[in-house]
Amino acid sequence: MRQQCQWSPCSRFRLMLMLMILAVASSGVLGAATAMAQAPDSSLFSLMQRWGNVEYQMQGDAQLRAFEDLAGEVDMLARSEPENPHILTARGVILASYAKAKGGLGALDLAKQARTALEKAIAIDPQGEDGSAYVTLGALYQHAPGWPIAFGDDDKARQLLERAVSIRPAGIDTNFYYAQFLEDQGKDDDALTYAQRAVDGQSRAGRPSDEALRKEARNWLAERR
């Protein structure tokens, strides 16, 4: 069953990244975050480092303007290399974060663009940037409103987040995003287990956003124990 809509007009959609990181670290990929350390383009790596700073160190109007600038830059890269999975994942992560910061109906189009970029990245690279693309895409499906407003789908979110954990079982972002999903589904004990795995998870080299997400996971656990 779909959760009650968390994004305007029902309310605002919350996304972490992770990653990104993802999160994103990545939410956080939540993030959610991408595996940019493996990317051949140093300018893309620099772009994602800046994304981490904007995601975790800025807020308000300044953060919104910074995300707008990052979105413009990654869009230019995507136009120059439309089949590059690194760039597509980065675009998805940045647009997802921009959507979260913007909120309201204006965020819907950004979220849809992020979904398209991430799904294309996964089609090209089934590992999804070592799971990072799955983390951010799963969070989008989890928190976006359902039909007819948008594409939110809890079953799809579960599949994507579980795939992310299977690809990188010791990941901070993969485990923490899945923990949050499990809590939303009422599986509190399982959520605590995966959140602890996030706290104990492996931080990736050159990814300070991982440590920021580890701290968030630790605080999340402390509030629930």
C-alpha positions in Angstrom: 0.0 0.0 0.0 1.3 3.5 -0.8 2.2 5.7 2.1 0.3 9.0 2.5 1.8 11.5 0.1 4.7 13.4 1.7 5.1 16.0 -1.0 3.0 19.1 -1.9 0.2 19.4 -2.5 0.1 16.7 0.3 3.3 18.1 1.8 6.9 18.2 0.8 8.9 15.2 -0.4 11.8 14.3 1.8 14.9 12.7 0.4 18.2 12.1 1.9 21.7 10.1 -0.7 22.5 9.6 -0.1 23.3 9.4 -1.1 22.9 10.3 -1.7 24.0 9.6 -0.6 22.5 8.6 -2.0 24.0 9.7 0.5 23.5 10.3 -1.1 25.7 10.3 1.0 26.0 9.8 -1.1 20.2 10.3 0.5 23.4 10.8 1.2 23.7 9.1 -2.2 21.3 9.2 0.6 22.1 10.3 0.4 22.6 9.0 -1.4 26.3 9.6 -3.5 27.8 8.3 -6.6 31.0 6.3 -7.2 32.7 9.2 -8.7 36.1 8.2 -7.5 35.9 5.6 -10.3 34.9 8.2 -12.9 37.4 9.0 -15.6 36.5 12.7 -15.7 38.1 14.7 -12.9 35.7 17.6 -13.5 32.8 15.2 -12.7 34.6 14.1 -9.5 35.0 17.8 -8.5 31.3 18.4 -9.3 30.2 15.7 -6.9 32.6 16.9 -4.2 30.8 20.3 -4.5 27.5 18.5 -4.4 28.5 17.0 -1.0 29.3 20.4 0.4 26.0 21.9 -0.8 24.0 18.9 0.5 25.5 18.8 3.9 26.9 22.3 4.6 24.4 24.7 3.1 20.7 25.4 3.6 17.9 27.8 2.6 18.1 30.1 -0.4 21.9 29.7 -0.7 21.6 25.9 -1.0 18.8 26.2 -3.5 20.9 28.6 -5.7 23.9 26.3 -5.4 21.8 23.2 -6.5 20.5 25.2 -9.5 24.1 25.9 -10.5 25.1 22.3 -10.1 22.1 21.1 -12.1 23.1 23.4 -15.0 26.6 22.1 -15.0 25.7 18.5 -14.9 23.1 19.0 -17.6 25.9 20.3 -19.9 28.0 17.3 -19.2 25.0 15.0 -19.9 24.4 16.7 -23.2 28.0 16.2 -24.2 28.1 12.5 -23.1 24.5 11.2 -23.1 25.5 7.5 -22.6 28.0 8.0 -19.8 26.6 6.2 -16.7 28.8 8.2 -14.3 27.4 11.4 -15.6 23.8 10.1 -15.7 24.1 8.9 -12.1 25.6 12.3 -11.0 22.7 14.1 -12.8 20.1 11.9 -11.0 21.7 12.5 -7.6 22.0 16.3 -8.1 18.5 16.7 -9.5 17.0 14.6 -6.6 18.8 16.8 -4.1 17.6 19.9 -5.9 14.0 18.5 -5.9 14.2 18.0 -2.1 15.5 21.5 -1.5 13.0 23.1 -3.8 9.9 21.2 -2.5 6.3 21.8 -3.7 4.9 21.2 -7.1 8.0 22.7 -8.7 10.0 19.7 -7.5 7.9 17.2 -9.4 9.6 17.8 -12.7 13.0 17.7 -11.2 12.2 14.3 -9.5 11.0 12.9 -12.8 14.1 14.0 -14.6 16.2 12.5 -11.8 14.3 9.2 -12.2 14.9 9.1 -16.0 18.6 9.8 -15.6 19.1 7.1 -13.0 17.1 4.5 -14.8 19.1 5.1 -17.9 22.4 4.9 -15.9 21.3 1.5 -14.5 20.3 0.2 -18.0 23.9 1.0 -19.1 25.6 -0.1 -15.9 23.6 -2.8 -14.1 25.7 -2.3 -11.0 24.4 1.2 -10.8 27.6 2.9 -9.7 28.3 0.3 -7.1 24.7 0.6 -5.8 24.5 4.4 -5.6 22.1 4.8 -8.5 19.8 2.2 -6.9 19.9 4.0 -3.5 18.8 7.4 -4.9 16.3 5.9 -7.3 14.8 3.8 -4.5 14.4 6.9 -2.3 12.7 8.7 -5.1 10.1 5.9 -5.6 9.7 5.8 -1.8 9.0 9.5 -1.2 7.4 10.8 -4.4 3.6 10.9 -4.4 1.9 8.0 -6.1 -0.3 8.1 -9.3 -1.8 10.3 -10.6 0.4 13.0 -9.2 3.7 11.3 -9.7 5.4 7.9 -9.7 5.8 6.9 -6.1 5.7 3.1 -5.6 6.7 1.3 -2.3 7.1 -2.0 -4.0 9.5 -0.6 -6.6 11.3 1.3 -3.8 11.8 -1.9 -1.9 13.2 -3.7 -4.9 15.7 -0.9 -5.7 16.9 -0.5 -2.1 17.3 -4.2 -1.6 19.3 -4.3 -4.8 21.5 -1.6 -3.5 22.2 -3.5 -0.3 23.0 -6.7 -2.2 25.5 -4.8 -4.3 27.2 -3.0 -1.4 26.2 -4.8 1.8 28.6 -2.8 4.0 27.7 0.6 2.5 26.7 3.4 4.8 24.2 4.9 2.4 22.8 1.5 1.2 22.0 0.4 4.7 20.7 3.7 6.1 18.3 4.4 3.2 16.9 0.9 3.5 16.6 1.4 7.3 14.5 4.4 6.8 12.3 2.6 4.2 11.8 -0.3 6.7 10.7 2.2 9.4 8.2 3.8 7.1 6.8 0.3 6.5 6.4 -0.3 10.2 9.3 -2.8 10.5 11.0 -1.0 13.3 13.2 -3.9 14.5 14.6 -4.5 11.0 15.1 -0.8 10.6 17.3 -0.6 13.7 19.4 -3.5 12.4 20.1 -1.9 9.1 20.7 1.5 10.7 23.3 -0.1 12.9 24.9 -1.6 9.8 25.1 1.9 8.4 26.8 3.2 11.5 29.3 0.3 11.3 29.6 0.5 7.5 32.6 1.2 5.3 33.4 4.8 4.3 34.5 5.1 0.8 37.8 6.9 0.0 37.5 10.5 -1.0 33.8 10.6 0.1 33.4 12.9 3.1 29.7 12.7 2.6 29.8 9.1 3.8 31.0 10.2 7.2 28.3 12.9 7.3 25.7 10.2 6.6 27.2 7.9 9.3 26.7 10.7 11.8 23.1 11.1 10.7 22.6 7.4 11.0 24.1 7.4 14.5 21.8 10.2 15.6 18.8 8.5 14.0 19.5 5.4 16.0 20.0 7.3 19.3 16.6 8.9 18.9 15.0 5.5 18.6 16.7 3.6 21.4 
